[in-house]
C-alpha cells in the first residue's frame, strides 16, 4: 500500500504524519534506498513506533491521571474560555504564550503561574484545550523544546464536560 507522507523534523527525529496519526521514525531511516514519497507503511516494520503512552490521551487515560493527581495540566484555551469552566487543578497558559512559558526560568514560571515548571522528561505533563487542536499544537511545540514526553488530551474540555455530566 503506497501512501503520501508529510515529514516534519524535530530534535533529530523525523515525524511521519498520515491519516491524522503521528508516527515517529528514528533518525536512521529504515528505507534509505527509496525516495521519501515511496515509503511503504508496513504494519510489521520496527521502524515506525506508535507505542508512545505519553502522546495522545483518550478520556479514560486522562481521567486516571486526573484522579491520581499525578498530572501537570496546562489549559491552552484563551482566558475567557478558561474562566467559563476548567478542569480541576489546571493552569491557564494560552497557546500564544506557551513558547514563552517553556523558555522561562523555573523561578519566573513559578512566580507567574504558581506551580513548578515541568521538566523535559516529565511524563505527567499534559496539555488540553476545547477539542484537541490547540493542545496538539502546544504539545508539538513542547516537543520541539525538548519536552519529549509531553502529551495532550484528545477530547479536550468539551469531551470532559460531556463525560463528567453523564455521571
N, C-alpha and C positions, 0 to 999 in steps of 0.2 A: 504494500500500500504506500503510494508516494504522496507526500504532503508538502505543502509550502510552510516554511517556518520563519518566524521573525527571531532574530538573535539580539540579545542585549548583553553587553559585557559589564561586569561589575566585580571588583575585588578578585581578579584572576579567575573568575568563574563565568562561564557563558550560560545564559539562561535561554532556553528554548520556549517560546510562547506559542501554544497551539490550542485551539478549541477552548479558550478561556482558562486553561490549566498551565501552570508554570512548571517546567521540568528542568532540573539543573543538570548540567553536563560538566564534568571535571575539565580542568584546563588542558588536559591531554585529550584531544578529540579522538573518538573511537573509530571514526571513518575518515582518516586523513586523505585517502585516495579519491574521495568523491567531492564534487563541489557541494557547498552547504545546502543548495536548494534541492539536491537529490538525496539527502539523507533519508533513510527509511526508519520509521519508528517501529522497532521490534520489541514486542512485549517481553521477550526473554533476555533482552540486552541488559548487561550490568552497567552500561554506560550512562543510562538515564536513571535518575533516582527520584521517586516521588515519596519516599519514606522520610518525611520531614514533619514530625509531630508538632513542631513549633510554628508551622506555616499558616495554614488555613484552619481555623477552629469552627466547628459546627456548634449548634446550640448546646448539645449535651456536653461536649468537651469544655465549652466556655463556662457553662453553669457549674461544672465540677470545680473549675479553678476559682470561680467567684465564691462558691460555698466554702472552699478550703481557706479562703482569704490569702492565698498564695499567688497574688496577682498584682502587677503594676499596670493599672488600666488607664490608658490615655484616650480620652474622648476628643476626636479631631473635628467635631462639628463646630459651628460658629457659636459664640457666647449666647446669642438669643435662643438657639436651639437647645443648648445645654441648660439654660435657665428654665425652659419649658418642661424639662424632665431629664433625668440622668440615671445611669446605673450606679448602684451604691459603690462608694469608695473610688469612683473615677475622678480624674483630674482633667480639666479642660485645657487643651493646647490646640487651638485651631490649626488646620492643615497648613495655612500660610506661615505659621510660627514654628512648625516642627523642626525645620532645619536649624533655625537659630537656637531653639531649646536644646537640641542634641549637641550643639557646639559650645554651649555654656559650660562654665566650670561647675563642679559639684556644688560648691557653696552658693553660687549665683542661682543655680537651678533650685536648690533647697529654699533659698530666700524668696524666689518668685513664685514657686508652685507649692511650697510647703511639704514637700516629700523628697525622698532620696532620688537622685538621678540614677536611672538604670545603667548597668554596666554592659559592655559589649557581649558578654556571654550569659546574660540573664535569660532563662527560658520562660520566665513568668511575665515578660514584658509584652503587653497586648494592646493593640490599637483597635478602636471601634468608631463607627460613625453612624449615620442613619441607615444605610443599606449595604455597606461593604466596599463602595467605590473609593471614597476618600481614605478609608483606613488601609486599603491595599496600597494606595499611593504613599501614604505615610510609612507603611512597613517597608516598601521598596526603598524609600529614602533612607530609612534607618539602616537597612542592609548595606546601602552604599557608604554609610559612615562607620561600618564595622559592627553594627548590632545585628549580627548574622542569625541570631535565634529569636529575634522579634517576630511576633505573629499578629494576626488580625482576626477579628470575629466576622465571619462571612455574612451573617444575617443582620448585624447591626442592631441599633436601638429599636428599629421597627419590629424585627423579629422577637427581640427580647420582650417588648411590651406585649405583643400578641401572645407569646407563650406564657408569660407570667400572669396575664389577666385570665387565662383559661384555668388557672389553678384555684 
